[in-house]
């Protein structure tokens, strides 16, 4: 379902898809959803194919790809794993690139395979850091146009650790600790995140 919204991108829809009216039972080839009235969009892997971007009437200045695929429109490639706690530095690099581009004039598209978890997590973390929002508040802004957006809990650990260390947020530190306890996680990446948060 497409929603109306203002845009400087030559389109008056906050959600763009190829095909324009996809079968509700099938995933569109390309989907991009605007985050509120920001010049920030999240999208799937089809949203970084030049032909499909043109069909959606999107022309982002910056494309931060956080899945394994980069194309000729990708400006920053920071592959992350879905369903995993990611290397803290790799996650921080993806968020830092997104934050830098949010500050610059132009449109930023953050994409992953489906446009649901990795892209939503990185975009929400960047928006939360830039605007002083909570991570959950930034996710809610994404969900307004992309209701399927669901940051995986293990990626949320990366987000909370980033916000706790990079923006000194006590609530992010608390959320991180609560999620680790709830999930009973162990392993090298969680230990690295815990070390970061305890600094």
N, C-alpha and C positions, 0 to 999 in steps of 0.2 A: 504494500500500500504506500502510495506516495503522498507526502504532506507538502503543503504550500509553505513557502518561506522566502525571504528576500535573499538575493545573492548577487554578487558582482561578477559571477562567472558565466553570465549569459543564460542562466537557467533560473526558473522561479520555483524550483523544487528543492527541498532540503534532503531528499533522498533521490538518487539517480540510479537507474538500473538499465542493463541491456539483457534481454529486450525491455522496452519501455514499460510494458504491462506483462510482467512474468506470470507464468502459471503458479498459483499459490502453493501447489504441491511440489514444485521444482525450485531449485536454487537458480537465481539468475547467473548469466555468464559473468557479469560485472555488477557490483553494487558499491555505492559510496554514499555515506550519510554524514551530513553536516552536524557539527557539535554546536548546538544553539545558534547564536548569530555570529559566532567566531568564524574566521577564515581557516578553520581546522576541520578536516574530514577524516573519517576512517573508512577503509575499504577492503575488499577482498583481492585476491591475486589477479582477477580480471581487470581490476581498476588501475593496474599499472601497465596495461597493454595500450599502446598509442591509439590504435583503431577504436578500441572500446571506450577510452577516455573521450575521444572525439564524438562518438555516438552519444555519450552522456553529457556532452557539451561542458566538459571539465578540462581545465588547463592549469594544473597546479604548478607553482614555481618550484616547490620542494616536494619530493616524494621520499619518505622514510620507510624503507621496506624492512620489516622485522621477521620475515620468514626466510626460507632458504632461497627464494627466487628474487632476482633483481632483473630489471629490464633496462632498456635505453632511457627510460624516463626516471629511473631511480637516481636520486641525488645522494642518498645516504643508505648504506646497506649494513644492518646490524642484526644478523640472524639470531633469533631466540627460539627456544624449544617450548612448545605448548605442553602443559601438564607437568612441567618440571620447574624446580627452583633453578634459575639460570645464574651463570657467573655474574656476581655483583657488578664487576667492571663493564662487562658487555651490556648489561641492562642499563647501567648508568650512561654509557655511551649513546645508546638509543634515545634515552630521555633527554640527554644534553643536546643532541642534534635537533630533536623536536623542539625543545625550549628555545634554542637559538633561532630556528626558523619561525617560531611563533612571534618572536620579537621583530623579525624582519617584515617588510611589506610583502604581501603576496599570500597565496593560498598554500597551505600545508596539507598533504595527504599522508596519513600513516596507514600502511597496509600490512596485512598478513594473509594467510591462505583463505580464510572464510570471512574475515572482518568481524570477529566476535570476541576473541580472547586476547591475543597478543597485541593487536593494534589498539584495542580498547584500553588495555592496561598501560601501555606506553603513553598514549594520548592523555588518559586520565591523570597519570602521574605528572606529566609535563604541565598540564593545565592546573592541577592542584598546586604545584610548586610555583608557577608563574602568578597565579591569581589569589593565592592564600586560601584556596578551598580545601575541604577535606577530600580525601581520595574518594569516599562514597559520594560526596556532592558532585565531583567531577564525573564519576560514572553515571550518576543520575542524569547529568546534562547530555551524555552520549546516548543513554537509553531513550531519551525523549524522541529521537529520530531513528535510533537503531535498537528497538526493544530486545533483540536477541543478544545484545552485548552482555557478555558474562566473563569478566576476568577470572581465570582459573585461580583457585586458592593458592597454589604454589607460586603463581606469578604475583599474586597479591602480596606474598611475603617479600618479593623483590621491591614492590612498590612501597610498602611500609618501611622497609629498611632504607630505601633511597630517601624518602621524606623525613625519616628520623635523623639521618646523618647529614643530608644536604641542606635541609631547611630547619633543622633542630626542632622537630615537632614531637612533643611528649606523647600526644595522642597516637601518633603513628608508631612510636616505640611500644606503647601499651597494646595496640592492635596487633603488632608483630608478635609480641610475646604470647598474647592470648591465642593467636592462630597456630603458633608452633605447639603450644600445650594441647590444643584441641586436636591437632593432626598427629601428634606423637611422631614427629619427623626426626630423622637422623640423617647423617651423611655429610660429605665434604662441603657441598654448597650451602646447606643450612648452617653448618658450623662457621663458614665464612661470613654469612649474613649476620649470625649472632655476634660474631666478633666485631663486625662493623657497628651494630646497634649498641653494643656495650661500651664503645669508645667514649 
